[in-house]
């Protein structure tokens, strides 16, 4: 359709160059204009064909620049949700299409995509199945289940894939463990290769830190270490990773302030700084990262929201953290307060300062994501069943609500397709 429209607009402009007076000279009721045009130009002298090819390629590039982005939406095990949903995002307008169900599954709470293949991974429960990792083939914006492998320690809350596409990691909040799985060359799941329980609990926050609660499983930029923030331990557990065998070896840990409750983390693009989001204290801790030694050293902890602003909230909990693609800004989400905090990153030392705190136009932002070009932020409201769109100022990092919001049942993970 796009190609036909492109040529329908192009033909009137280039007809005089090709020796035709007007469209009537090409009329034939049984053919669309674009096909009639192609039939005519096949008999033209070869000198005109390079011109047409150039114009065609220019149009193709223009259309590619305006292509929409796939948005895969993971959901909680709520009565409203039936599984994984899909929407498209128009980066030219900053608008989302309505979401639609593409795979039935119970509580597909977190998603990841294979680094090179059209394969999507989800943690949750297949219909009538046990807690598992599930691999799906992406086919024309639909999902076809390839296979599933049981986690073996209850429901996983996070999933990630290493850059080689050979190892998949999960974190289990309830079980307090990290698991590793091998991946086959076609992206399907092989066997589980590791299941490591974290032991103990810091005990600082009663009811939340009596035992371990692994919440995230990330991989260092050099693909040599796996890092697992554990909310119950107030630690980020560090493992040496062998991606070829999908094996983990205990290596060390980084420690956040007592009672912080580390949930998620992200590396800065320079590979030297780690930002850990503390769920319980609604704060961010900056660590220096020694990539060779696999060592984290804390240097700064900054609150996401002033204490006085949280005083009247019955529930408050930090949820997600993302470094802007340009490396100048950081974003974190605050449930209960229902906002996103924007930070400036000092380029000389990585330290943070708060720029603004923006309302998400929804309730309970358990997850958000930033488009690969860094121009847009999408915020998922778990309890409002919404996904809202914000423009990002690339000079200041500030967010501006784009007056675009869609309804999608219980969204708790937003993943842009490649």
Secondary structure, 3 states (H helix, E strand, C coil): CHHHHHHHHHHHHHHHHHCCCCHHHHCCCCCCHHHHHHHHHCCCCHHHHHHHHHHHHHHHHHHHHCCCEEEEEEECCCCCCCEEEEEEEECCCCEECCCEEEEECEEEEEEEECCCCCEEEEEEECCCCCEEEEEEEEECCEEEEEEEEECCCCCCCEEEECCCCCEEEEEECCCCEEEEEEECCCCCEEEEEEEEECCCCCCCCCCCCCCCCECCCEECCCCCEEEEEECCCCEEEEEEEECCCCEEEEEEEEECCCCCCEEEEEECCCCCEEEEEECCCCEEEEEEEECCCCEEEEEEEEECCCHHHHCCCCCCEEEEEEECCCCCEEEEEEECCCEEEEEEECCCCCCEEEEEEEECCCCCCCEEEECCCCCEEEEEECCCCEEEEEEECCCCCCEEEEEEEEECCCEEEEEECC
